[in-house]
Amino acid sequence: KCIAINKGFFKQEVLGRTGPPHAFAAKSMRSFIEQLSLYGFITMQWDFQWSASLPEFFAGEAMASLHRKLLYCYSPRYNSKHPHLLERWKRR
């Protein structure tokens, strides 16, 4: 139901591609997110719980830093185990 996209990698490797093949018509992250929303995806914030102990806090901070680099998109209709169903999706 949810996909996670590494924003930096996606911008560089997918949106920043100059020659063919182009996976998406979008050239910026914002336009890509708008395209996802047309197909029913919403962006989500990762709700990260902090620990009270110092070692766990620093481990949590490293994990939070990783999560800040990721974009989470959710759709109740998306199922990663059945990607062939995406062919039936229509824009809203």
C-alpha positions in Angstrom: 0.0 0.0 0.0 3.0 2.3 0.5 6.1 3.0 -1.6 9.3 4.7 -0.3 11.4 6.8 -2.7 14.9 8.0 -2.0 14.5 11.6 -3.1 18.1 12.3 -3.9 18.7 9.1 -5.8 15.4 9.5 -7.7 16.1 13.1 -8.7 19.6 12.2 -10.0 19.0 8.8 -11.6 15.4 9.1 -12.9 14.4 12.8 -13.2 17.9 14.0 -14.1 18.3 11.6 -17.0 19.0 13.5 -20.2 18.9 10.8 -22.9 16.3 8.2 -23.6 14.7 6.2 -22.2 12.6 8.5 -20.0 10.6 6.7 -17.3 8.5 9.7 -16.5 7.5 13.0 -18.3 8.1 14.9 -15.0 11.4 16.8 -14.8 11.0 17.8 -11.1 10.1 16.1 -7.9 7.1 18.4 -7.4 5.7 17.5 -10.8 6.3 13.8 -10.2 4.4 14.0 -6.9 1.6 15.8 -8.6 1.4 13.0 -11.2 1.3 10.4 -8.4 -1.6 12.3 -6.8 -3.5 12.1 -10.1 -3.4 8.4 -9.7 -4.6 8.4 -6.1 -1.4 8.4 -4.1 -0.9 10.7 -1.1 2.4 11.6 0.5 3.0 10.7 4.1 5.2 11.7 6.9 7.1 9.0 8.7 6.0 9.1 12.4 9.3 8.3 14.2 9.2 7.6 17.9 12.1 8.9 20.0 13.7 7.0 22.8 14.5 8.5 26.2 17.9 6.8 26.6 21.0 8.5 25.0 22.4 5.6 23.0 19.0 4.8 21.6 18.4 8.5 20.9 21.5 8.7 18.7 20.5 5.5 16.9 17.1 7.0 16.5 18.6 10.2 15.1 20.5 8.2 12.5 17.3 6.4 11.5 15.4 9.7 11.4 18.1 11.2 9.2 17.6 8.3 6.8 13.8 8.7 6.8 14.1 12.4 6.0 15.7 11.4 2.7 12.8 9.2 1.8 9.4 10.2 0.3 6.5 7.9 1.4 3.5 7.6 -0.9 0.4 5.7 0.0 -2.6 4.4 -2.1 -5.2 2.0 -0.8 -5.4 0.5 -4.3 -1.6 -0.1 -4.7 -0.3 -3.6 -4.1 3.4 -4.3 -4.6 2.7 -8.0 -4.9 0.4 -7.5 -7.9 2.1 -4.8 -10.2 0.1 -5.9 -13.2 -3.0 -4.2 -11.6 -1.4 -0.8 -12.2 -2.3 -1.2 -15.9 -6.0 -0.7 -15.0 -5.5 2.5 -13.1 -6.9 5.7 -14.6 -6.1 9.3 -13.8 -8.6 11.2 -11.6 
